[in-house]
Amino acid sequence: MINLKKINLRSIILNFYLLPFKQAIKFPISIESHVLIKELHRGAVILEGNIIPGMLQIGYNIVGIVDEKRDRGIIHISRGGKLICKGKTFIGTGCNISIGKTAEIIFGKDAVITAKSSLICHKKIIIGENFLCSWDVLIMDTDFHKIYSESMLVNEPKEIIIGDKVWICCGCKILKGSKVPNGCVIGANSFLNKEFYRDNSVYVGNPARLYKEGILWEI
């Protein structure tokens, strides 16, 4: 059943602008009216799998630490950039999504970003199923400014891969080249900029290091 409170005029317009008619008529995209859309082109959002009402929700509040009126959030997808959702995806209040030309952010099904976090993508960010991201998290696959050594670019963007059932706690920074295995927890205020390989583990610190193996966590 469609939640009529989330089907505002803006959501209706975006569904029919961004999606094929057969998908748009199901109103799979719900976006709060206060979210700032800086750039968004037809075809920039791709929904895969079972298309249902409210499949992609942007800007809604599920935690008590944000001001819904002031923490508006920003969506900026350059022409040629893609936001791909393979199932239900929730991007909460105050979250910022920026995708550059030809870049892609891919969400597996049942992905949740609670609030006030930023995803900045100039190459590719892949996020697995049952993903949970707390507030004040930065996930960024680029340095923005180019650095050269003897005319060679030395800081190209590098993709980020986050596995299935990963929980990123508040205040973390996940930078280019990071790889988080399945079933892992990244402790609060941790800093990642490399690949990790052990599933079902806790990584913490700045820089992040292995803290505990063989864990299970509940969503």
Solvent accessible surface area in square Angstrom, and as a share of the most:
residue,aa,sasa,rsa
1,M,234,1.04
2,I,56,0.29
3,N,78,0.40
4,L,146,0.73
5,K,184,0.78
6,K,49,0.21
7,I,31,0.16
8,N,39,0.20
9,L,129,0.64
10,R,67,0.24
11,S,0,0.00
12,I,60,0.30
13,I,102,0.52
14,L,18,0.09
15,N,0,0.00
16,F,73,0.31
17,Y,77,0.29
18,L,8,0.04
19,L,14,0.07
20,P,84,0.53
21,F,138,0.57
22,K,168,0.71
23,Q,42,0.19
24,A,0,0.00
25,I,88,0.45
26,K,92,0.39
27,F,39,0.16
28,P,0,0.00
29,I,3,0.02
30,S,2,0.01
31,I,2,0.01
32,E,40,0.18
33,S,73,0.47
34,H,42,0.19
35,V,2,0.01
36,L,58,0.29
37,I,42,0.22
38,K,126,0.53
39,E,57,0.25
40,L,27,0.13
41,H,32,0.14
42,R,160,0.58
43,G,27,0.26
44,A,3,0.03
45,V,9,0.05
46,I,62,0.31
47,L,7,0.04
48,E,67,0.30
49,G,63,0.61
50,N,121,0.62
51,I,22,0.11
52,I,64,0.32
53,P,52,0.33
54,G,11,0.10
55,M,1,0.00
56,L,0,0.00
57,Q,20,0.09
58,I,11,0.06
59,G,3,0.02
60,Y,19,0.07
61,N,48,0.25
62,I,97,0.49
63,V,31,0.18
64,G,81,0.78
65,I,94,0.48
66,V,17,0.10
67,D,64,0.33
68,E,82,0.37
69,K,180,0.76
70,R,204,0.75
71,D,37,0.19
72,R,110,0.40
73,G,7,0.07
74,I,53,0.27
75,I,4,0.02
76,H,55,0.25
77,I,0,0.00
78,S,16,0.10
79,R,160,0.59
80,G,41,0.39
81,G,1,0.01
82,K,60,0.25
83,L,1,0.00
84,I,17,0.09
85,C,0,0.00
86,K,95,0.40
87,G,10,0.09
88,K,98,0.42
89,T,1,0.00
90,F,23,0.10
91,I,1,0.00
92,G,1,0.01
93,T,0,0.00
94,G,10,0.10
95,C,4,0.02
96,N,53,0.27
97,I,1,0.00
98,S,31,0.20
99,I,2,0.01
100,G,12,0.12
101,K,146,0.62
102,T,116,0.68
103,A,0,0.00
104,E,46,0.21
105,I,0,0.00
106,I,23,0.12
107,F,0,0.00
108,G,6,0.05
109,K,95,0.40
110,D,68,0.35
111,A,1,0.01
112,V,44,0.25
113,I,1,0.00
114,T,14,0.08
115,A,0,0.00
116,K,76,0.32
117,S,1,0.01
118,S,24,0.16
119,L,0,0.00
120,I,30,0.15
121,C,0,0.00
122,H,72,0.32
123,K,102,0.43
124,K,61,0.26
125,I,0,0.00
126,I,54,0.27
127,I,2,0.01
128,G,12,0.12
129,E,65,0.29
130,N,53,0.27
131,F,3,0.01
132,L,42,0.21
133,C,0,0.00
134,S,12,0.08
135,W,83,0.29
136,D,77,0.40
137,V,4,0.02
138,L,42,0.21
139,I,0,0.00
140,M,34,0.15
141,D,0,0.00
142,T,7,0.04
143,D,63,0.33
144,F,104,0.43
145,H,151,0.67
146,K,138,0.59
147,I,101,0.51
148,Y,127,0.48
149,S,59,0.38
150,E,167,0.75
151,S,104,0.67
152,M,134,0.60
153,L,56,0.28
154,V,86,0.49
155,N,18,0.09
156,E,100,0.45
157,P,44,0.28
158,K,112,0.47
159,E,65,0.29
160,I,0,0.00
161,I,59,0.30
162,I,1,0.01
163,G,13,0.12
164,D,61,0.31
165,K,67,0.28
166,V,0,0.00
167,W,88,0.31
168,I,0,0.00
169,C,20,0.12
170,C,42,0.25
171,G,19,0.18
172,C,0,0.00
173,K,98,0.42
174,I,0,0.00
175,L,39,0.20
176,K,34,0.14
177,G,18,0.18
178,S,1,0.01
179,K,72,0.31
180,V,2,0.01
181,P,12,0.08
182,N,70,0.36
183,G,5,0.05
184,C,0,0.00
185,V,16,0.09
186,I,0,0.00
187,G,10,0.10
188,A,56,0.43
189,N,109,0.56
190,S,1,0.01
191,F,50,0.21
192,L,1,0.01
193,N,78,0.40
194,K,109,0.46
195,E,82,0.37
196,F,17,0.07
197,Y,160,0.61
198,R,125,0.46
199,D,76,0.39
200,N,52,0.27
201,S,0,0.00
202,V,26,0.15
203,Y,5,0.02
204,V,35,0.20
205,G,21,0.20
206,N,117,0.60
207,P,91,0.57
208,A,5,0.04
209,R,147,0.53
210,L,64,0.32
211,Y,151,0.58
212,K,113,0.48
213,E,89,0.40
214,G,70,0.67
215,I,29,0.14
216,L,160,0.80
217,W,20,0.07
218,E,162,0.73
219,I,129,0.66
